[in-house]
């Protein structure tokens, strides 16, 4: 029977060391590829569902690319903070 007291929320572990940092760095190309691809697929779905023009597709690809770049910058900043400390 599990204890009935308040439980602490799980905190994500920080990846430390060279292997953890390399793993985080290898995420960047995947993010830069997955953002526009998922934007394209979502834009294609919206375009077919609503019948709107090609601009929806282009807008969704642009948003996906912006999101991928933003997340890549966030990862790079975290890696720099970890290497400085």
Residue pairs with C-beta under 8 A, 6 or more apart in sequence:
14 20
14 82
15 21
15 23
15 24
16 82
21 79
21 82
21 83
24 75
24 78
24 79
25 75
25 79
27 75
28 72
28 75
28 76
31 68
31 71
31 72
31 75
32 65
32 68
32 69
32 72
33 68
34 64
34 68
35 64
35 65
35 66
35 67
35 68
35 69
35 71
36 61
36 64
36 65
36 68
37 64
38 64
39 60
39 61
39 62
39 63
39 64
39 65
39 67
40 57
40 60
40 61
40 64
42 60
42 64
43 56
43 57
43 58
43 59
43 60
43 61
44 57
46 52
46 56
46 60
47 53
47 54
47 56
47 57
50 56
